[in-house]
Amino acid sequence: MDIELFSALEKRIENLLDGYAALKRENLLLNEENRRLLEEREGFKTRIDAILKKLEGI
């Protein structure tokens, strides 16, 4: 009986650790995507500001 309980506990711990590792990988990917989107937004902002300055000169 004890061996079965330890085996079940070990399996649950392994599943938790696998899930934790998967979440860490996903978090890294999401952080990279967030950084990329922030840079893209800054680029758009710069372009829009330049267009607005040109329009002010008209």
C-alpha positions in Angstrom: 0.0 0.0 0.0 2.8 2.5 0.9 4.5 1.8 -2.5 1.3 2.6 -4.3 0.9 5.9 -2.4 4.5 6.9 -3.0 4.2 6.1 -6.7 1.0 8.1 -7.0 2.6 11.0 -5.2 5.7 10.8 -7.3 3.6 10.9 -10.5 1.7 13.9 -9.3 4.9 15.8 -8.4 6.3 14.9 -11.9 3.2 16.3 -13.5 3.4 19.5 -11.4 7.0 20.0 -12.3 6.3 19.4 -16.0 3.4 21.9 -15.9 5.7 24.4 -14.1 8.4 24.0 -16.7 5.8 24.5 -19.5 4.5 27.7 -17.8 8.0 29.1 -17.5 8.6 28.5 -21.2 5.3 30.1 -22.1 6.2 33.1 -19.9 9.5 33.6 -21.7 7.8 33.5 -25.0 5.1 36.0 -23.9 7.7 38.3 -22.5 9.6 38.3 -25.8 6.4 38.9 -27.7 5.5 41.7 -25.4 8.9 43.3 -25.9 8.5 43.0 -29.7 5.1 44.6 -29.6 6.3 47.5 -27.4 9.1 48.2 -29.9 6.6 48.0 -32.8 4.3 50.4 -31.0 7.2 52.8 -30.5 8.0 52.6 -34.2 4.4 53.5 -35.1 4.3 56.3 -32.6 7.5 57.8 -34.1 6.1 57.5 -37.6 2.7 59.1 -36.6 4.5 61.9 -34.8 6.5 62.6 -38.0 3.4 62.7 -40.1 1.7 65.0 -37.7 4.6 67.4 -37.8 4.5 67.4 -41.6 0.7 68.2 -41.4 1.3 71.0 -39.0 3.6 72.6 -41.6 0.9 72.7 -44.2 
